[in-house]
Amino acid sequence: MKRIEDIDLKNKRVIIRVDYNVPLDDKLNIIDDNRIRESLKTINYCLDNNCSIILLSHLGKVKEEKDKQTKSLKVVAERLSKLLNKDVIFVKEARGKLVDEAVSNIKNKDIILLENTRFLDLEGKLESGCDEELSKYWANLADIFINDAFGTCHRAHASNVGIAKYSKEKCLGFLVLKELDNLKLVTDNPKKPFTVILGGAKVSDKIGVIENLITKADSILIGGAMAYTFLKAQGNEIGDSLVDMDSLEFAKNMLKKTNKIILPIDHVVANDLNSNNAIKNKIEKGEIGLDIGPKTIELFKNYIENSKTVFWNGPMGYYENKNYEKGTKAICEIISRLNIISIVGGGDSASCVINMGYKDRFTHVSTGGGASLELLEGKELPGIEVMN
């Protein structure tokens, strides 16, 4: 497959699939613009080659008409304009007359951002259903298609897979290339010892990762709500802690199958989110486990410090509450001090690393939670496969 440097972009019109699915607060302000910043290298490269640029992205889940009020990319166009120090033309449609007019008037070094591609799902899932006509429409807007949205590469949508099928020429942008190059460090013969750290809520989201990495990893450290499913599978009392009941049998089988899974040995517990918390070796009835305790941090630290490669996905506790962020912050601190290959697999763990100020101290922080996990499961990503 072609890399962006392999293509003659000079004076061409390019359409770039970016991933501007950024978090917004209640007032529709951008909370974290990392994904926008990560797209700048590809955009600036195209500007340096005197291209005219059309950008495609989705933002959030769009299920009903009222979602249009809170999922518009207009706020992203404004932030991108500031970051580039350049006007970005926002078109409040993803296809149709306004798009046709804007594209017909585009000049070299102009940038157009079209409206949220998933607004077209309200017309019969045209985007997520990879509608052929919509795919052709977008492909015909430009000379070259550049896929630079790693966060959507595990989806077969019109704006990545469909458009690639019908584009005259196509290539991968710098962000996707960086993601693939860095994630190979854990998917292709990782340097040993190799430690995997998993957290978050659901075991079911990570079954494929555990099954695929159990043969490659030397140890799998499990924290967050995931840990309580495994602890319950061992027959431990977990009180009212979150449990993925559908994955209990899987957890039991994995614990029988391997001794590589390392679970918390103490916990930060409370009766509810508003009551005082305590550190305990055992969770009692009526209590909720909300973070890993200091003994577990020390246990996990021993494994991490003896590693040459670490892959981490999922926080260690209910990190959104300051009272329960210590475990996640401790993992950040431990890894950041080491001269090892350290990869964070997107999602909440990436947000933690970035917001806690550790991003530059990791080898790579992925922009795609779902996409990075599917690669770790050993799956082909449709958004990458179609670029061959």
N, C-alpha and C positions, 0 to 999 in steps of 0.2 A: 504494500500500500504506500501511497505517496505521502511524504512529509511536506509541510508548507514550503520548505526551502527548495524542494524539487520542482516547484511550479514557477513558470514565468508569469508573475502577477502584474507586471508593468502596464499601467493604464487600463487595467481590466476592471470590470464590475464584479464584485464578489458578494456572495450572500453567506454570512457566518452564523451558524447555530451556536449561540452562547448559552450559558446557564446563569440567568439572573433571577433564579428562584431564591431571593433573599428574604430573611425574616423581617417583618414589619411590626411596629407596636400598634396600640389601639388608635393612635392618631395618624397611622399610615406613614410613620417615619421609619427609615431604614435603620435597623438595630446593628447589623453587621454587613459591611459592604465587601467582604473578602472575595466573594465570587466575582464581583464587578472588577475589582483590582486585578484579579488573576487573569482576566480577559484582555488586559491592556497591552500585553506584549504582542499578541497576534494582531490586534487592531492597529497599533503603532507601526508594526511591520508592513501592514497593508497600506497605511498612509504614506510611509516612506517610499513605497512602490507606486505612489500616485494613483491608488485605486479609488473607486467609488464603492461605498460599503453599505450593505443592507444587513441589519441584525435581526435575528429571530430568537425569541425566548418565551418560556412559559413563566408563570408566577403563581404558585399555590395550586390548590384544587378548585376547579370550577364546576359546580354541579347544578347551579340554578342562576337565573337571570340576575338576581340581587348580588351575586358574587362579583359581578363586573364593577360594582362600586368600590370594592376593597382590594381588587386584584389587578388594577391597571398598572402598566409599566411606565406610566408618565413620571412617577417619582424616581424610577431607575434612570430614565433619560436625563433627568435633572442632575442626578449624582454623577452619571457618566460624563456629562458635559463639564462638570467641575473638575473631575479627575483628569480629563484630557485637556482642560483649558481650551475647549473648542465647542462650538454649537453642535448639538445633536438634534436632528429633526425628528420629532415624535409624530407618528402617524396613528391616529386613534382607531385604526382597523388593522386586521391581519391579512385581509385580502379585499379586493373590490376597487371601486372607483378612486377612492382617496389614495390607495396604494399605487394604482396605475399612474395617477397624476404625479405623485411624488417621485416615482422611479423614472418616469419619462423626463423629469426635470433635473435629475441628479447629475452632479458634475464631479470630476475627479477630486478626491479628498473630502467629499461630502459624506456624512454618516446619517443614515436613516435607521431608527428603531421602530419596528412595527409593534402593534398592540399584542398583548398576551395571546399566544397561539392557541391556548386551551379555551379561549372564548368561542372558538369554532367547534368545540365539543358540544355546545348547546344546540348546534344545528345537526346533531346526529353523530357525535363522536368522530368528527372528520379528522381531527388531529391525532387523538390517541388510537383511533381505528386505522390509521395510516391510509386515509382515503387517497385513491389513485389520482383523481382530478386535482385535489388540493396539492398533492406532491408535485405534480407536473406544473401547476401554476407557479409555485415557489421556485422550482428548478429553472423555469423559463425567465425569471426576473434577472438572472445574472449569468456571467460567463463561467464562473467557478464557484463551487460549493466548498466551504471549509467547515469541518466539524470541530468545534472547540468547546463542546459541552459534555465533559466527561460525566457529569452528574445525571445525564439522561441516556447514556450509552447502553444501559441495560433495558431500555424501552425501545420498541419498534414503532415509532411515531412518524407522522408525515413530515415533521420538521427535521428529522435526522435520517431515518432509514428510507422513507419514501422519496425525499428530495434527492438523496444520494443516488438512487436507482435511475433517475431521469436527468441528472446533471451532465453537462458536456464534459466537465472536468471536475475532479474532487481531490481533496487532500485533508490531512489532519493538522489542526492548529497546534501552537506551542503548548497550551495547557494540557490537551489530551496526550500529547507526546510525553510531557513531563510526568503525567500520572502513570502512563504505561511503563515508562522507563524505571520509575521508582518502585512501583508495585511488583515489578519483576524481581526485585531484591528479596521479596518474601515468597513469591510464587515459584521462582526457578532456583532451586538449590540454595536456600538461604544459608548464610554463614552460621555455624553452630557454636555454642548452644543457641537454639532458637526458642524464644518464649512468646506465647500468645496471651494477651490480656483481654478478657471479654467482660463486658458489663451491660448495663441497660436493663430493660424490663423483660422482654420475651425471649425465652430459649428458642421458641419456634423460628424466630428470625435468623438464628445463627446455627441451626442444626446442620445445614450444608457445610458451613465453615468448619465446625467441630469435626464432622466426619471426614472432611478432606485434609484438614491440618493435623489430625491426631497422629498420622503416620510421619509427618514432616517435623512437627514441633517436639521439643524435649519436655516442655511443660505448658499447660494451659491454666492460667490463673483466672478464676471466675469471681467477680464481685457484682455489685448492684443487685437489683431484684432477681436477676438470673440465678444468683447463688442460693436463694431460698428454695427454688425449685429443686436444685440438686441436694440441698440439706434435707428437705422433706423426703426426697427419694431415698436418703440414707436412714430415714426413720426419726430424724430430729424434730423436736418441737420448734415451730417457727412463728407461733402466735398468729397475729393477723397480718403478717408480712405478705407482700404480693407474691402470688404463685401462678405459674403457667401450667394449669392442670392438664392441658392437652399434651404437654411434653414430659410429664412425670415418668412415663414408661421409658421414653428415650433416655432420660437422665439416669434411671436405674440401670439400663443396659450399658451405658457408657461407663458408669462407675465400676461395673463388673468387668468390663472389657479392658480397662486401662488404669494404671496408677498415675498417669500424667496429669490428671485433673486435680488442681489444688484449690481448696475452698476456704472461706474465712474461718478464723478460729475465735474471733470476738467481734462484737457489733455495737454500733451506736443505736440505742433503742428508745422508743417513747410510746406512750399510750395513744397519742394522736399528735398531729403536727403542731398543735398549740400548747402542748404540755412540756414539762422539763424532760430532757433526755439524760440517759445514763449509758456508761460503757459496761457491757456484760459479756461473759464468755458464752452464756446460753440465753436464748430468747424464751421468755415465759409467755403463758397464755395471756391474751389481751394486749400484748406488746407488738410493735411494728419495728422491724429492722430497717434502718434508714441510711446507714453508711457502714463501711468497714471500720473496725476499731484499730487502736495502735499496735496490738500484737500482730494483727493481720497485715498491717502496713509493713511491719518489720519482716514478717514471713515473705511477703511478696517482694520486698526489697532484696532479700538474699537471692531469690531466683533471677530478678532483673539484673542485679550487679554482676552475676556470673554469665550473662548472655552476651552474644555478639550481634544478635538480631532480635528486635522486639516489634511485634505488631499489636496495636491496641485499638479496640473498638468498643465503645460504651463506657459511660461513667460508673464510678464505684458506689454511688449512692444518690440520694435525692438532692443533687447538687444545686438545683434551682433555689433551694433554701440555704442560706449562709451557714446554718447550724449543721448542715450535712454535706458540706463540700470538701471537708478536710481530706477524706480518702482520695478523692479525685485529684485534688491539688498536690497531695503527697506523691502520687504516681507521676504527675507532671514533673515535680521537682527531682525525683529520683532519676528518671530517664534523662532529663535535661542536663544532668551533671556528667553523664557518661559519654565516652567517645565510641559509640556503637551505631549500627544502622537502626534507626527508630522511625517507624511508619505509623501514622494515625489514620485509621480508615474512615474518615468523614463523619457525618452525622453529629450527634450530640458531643461525642468525644472531641471532634475537631473544634466545635464551638467552645468547649471548655479550654482547650489548649490555647486557642486564639484569645479568648476573653480574659484568661488568667495571665496572658503575657508571655507564653512559652513558645509561640509558633517558630521563631527563628532558631530555637535550640533543638529542634527535631530535624531529622533528615528530610522528612516529607509529611505534610499534613494534607490529606486528600480532600478534594471538593465534592466527592461523590460517595455518600454512605452506601446506598444500595448497589451502585456499580462496583465499588471496591470490594464489597462483600461477595458479590457474584463472581468476581475474578478469583477471590480467595477460595470460593467453592469449586473452582476449576471449570466454570462455565464460560462459553463464548458470549461476548457481548454483541447483540445485533447491530448496535450503532458503530462498532468497530469492524465487524465482519463484512458489512456492506461496503466498506471503503476499499476492499481488496480489488 
